[in-house]
Amino acid sequence: MTASPRNETSVPLTDQLADRWSPRSFDADYVLSPDDLTALGEAARWAPSANNAQPARFIVAGRGTPTFDTIVSTLRRFNLGWAPRAAVLIVALAETARDGQPLRWAEYDLGQAVAHLTVEAQSRGLSVRQMGGFDADALRAAFALAPDLVPVVVVAVGRYDAAADVPAELRERDAAPRGRRGLDEMALILDV
Ligand SMILES: Cc1cc2nc3c(=O)[nH]c(=O)nc-3n(C[C@H](O)[C@H](O)[C@H](O)COP(=O)(O)O)c2cc1C
């Protein structure tokens, strides 16, 4: 679902990337189908990772479950106005060491897995908004996480609803123009 105008690009992109954005206005009644949820997992599972180490780990919770409520209890206040409306909250964790050896690219690999999940969600008419705004220590304690499991983001997945009953301020932020720095700023060197 898109409400934001297509992302402005100098050449056309594939629809899933051109239309992707991160709303806060989720339909609080929407339930993810089992197929959609499985597809998100498959998209993450087939992401590339350094040495194919696959260090991405997920805690997946549907709205209305005790696990969902536990995740919500760790969110920073600024995320509480919208995130509890998501159909699913996913804690994305990086396994940063295995058998006593550090997995140097674990967080990078996790980011790629979440990116793939996000694109698959977009192709299924779902929306994703990620959150760094949570209390990692509280989450670690709540789920008794092993020291080498690092919670990096909480991922909200659901269906965008332009008429969602969210605080007006959040609706306005969803409607505000989104932007990016120019390609020329991103390419430190372009020698082609
Ligand atoms: C690692 C990460 C942490 C984020 N943390 C939050 C957050 O705590 N709360 C929030 O509302 N959005 C959060 N966001 C969403 C970003 O603000 C959003 O992706 C960015 O503004 C670009 O907007 P777009 O995704 O619509 O293009 C986060 C995104 C990422 C990737």
The ligand as an SDF file (V2000), in Angstrom:
LIG
                    3D

 31 33  0  0  0  0  0  0  0  0999 V2000
   17.9970    1.3180   12.2450 C   0  0  0  0  0  0  0  0  0  0  0  0
   16.7480    2.1530   12.1430 C   0  0  0  0  0  0  0  0  0  0  0  0
   16.1920    2.6760   13.3040 C   0  0  0  0  0  0  0  0  0  0  0  0
   15.0050    3.4280   13.2390 C   0  0  0  0  0  0  0  0  0  0  0  0
   14.4210    3.8460   14.3970 N   0  0  0  0  0  0  0  0  0  0  0  0
   13.2020    4.4200   14.3580 C   0  0  0  0  0  0  0  0  0  0  0  0
   12.4700    4.6540   15.5590 C   0  0  0  0  0  0  0  0  0  0  0  0
   12.8800    4.3170   16.6720 O   0  0  0  0  0  0  0  0  0  0  0  0
   11.2520    5.2440   15.4510 N   0  0  0  0  0  0  0  0  0  0  0  0
   10.7190    5.5870   14.2400 C   0  0  0  0  0  0  0  0  0  0  0  0
    9.5930    6.1020   14.2120 O   0  0  0  0  0  0  0  0  0  0  0  0
   11.3910    5.3610   13.0760 N   0  0  0  0  0  0  0  0  0  0  0  0
   12.6010    4.7780   13.1090 C   0  0  0  0  0  0  0  0  0  0  0  0
   13.2490    4.4590   11.9320 N   0  0  0  0  0  0  0  0  0  0  0  0
   12.6390    4.8010   10.6410 C   0  0  0  0  0  0  0  0  0  0  0  0
   13.4430    5.8970    9.9180 C   0  0  0  0  0  0  0  0  0  0  0  0
   13.2550    7.1310   10.5730 O   0  0  0  0  0  0  0  0  0  0  0  0
   12.9910    5.9610    8.4550 C   0  0  0  0  0  0  0  0  0  0  0  0
   13.2960    4.7520    7.8040 O   0  0  0  0  0  0  0  0  0  0  0  0
   13.6940    7.1260    7.7410 C   0  0  0  0  0  0  0  0  0  0  0  0
   13.2100    8.3510    8.2220 O   0  0  0  0  0  0  0  0  0  0  0  0
   13.5110    7.0910    6.2340 C   0  0  0  0  0  0  0  0  0  0  0  0
   12.1280    7.0810    5.9230 O   0  0  0  0  0  0  0  0  0  0  0  0
   11.5270    6.0130    4.9070 P   0  0  0  0  0  0  0  0  0  0  0  0
   11.8490    4.6490    5.4600 O   0  0  0  0  0  0  0  0  0  0  0  0
   10.0600    6.2900    4.8470 O   0  0  0  0  0  0  0  0  0  0  0  0
   12.2120    6.2250    3.5800 O   0  0  0  0  0  0  0  0  0  0  0  0
   14.4150    3.7050   11.9770 C   0  0  0  0  0  0  0  0  0  0  0  0
   14.9870    3.1710   10.8200 C   0  0  0  0  0  0  0  0  0  0  0  0
   16.1240    2.3960   10.8940 C   0  0  0  0  0  0  0  0  0  0  0  0
   16.6910    1.7950    9.6180 C   0  0  0  0  0  0  0  0  0  0  0  0
  1  2  1  0
  2  3  1  0
  2 30  2  0
  3  4  2  0
  4  5  1  0
  4 28  1  0
  5  6  2  0
  6  7  1  0
  6 13  1  0
  7  8  2  0
  7  9  1  0
  9 10  1  0
 10 11  2  0
 10 12  1  0
 12 13  2  0
 13 14  1  0
 14 15  1  0
 14 28  1  0
 15 16  1  0
 16 17  1  0
 16 18  1  0
 18 19  1  0
 18 20  1  0
 20 21  1  0
 20 22  1  0
 22 23  1  0
 23 24  1  0
 24 25  2  0
 24 26  1  0
 24 27  1  0
 28 29  2  0
 29 30  1  0
 30 31  1  0
M  END
$$$$
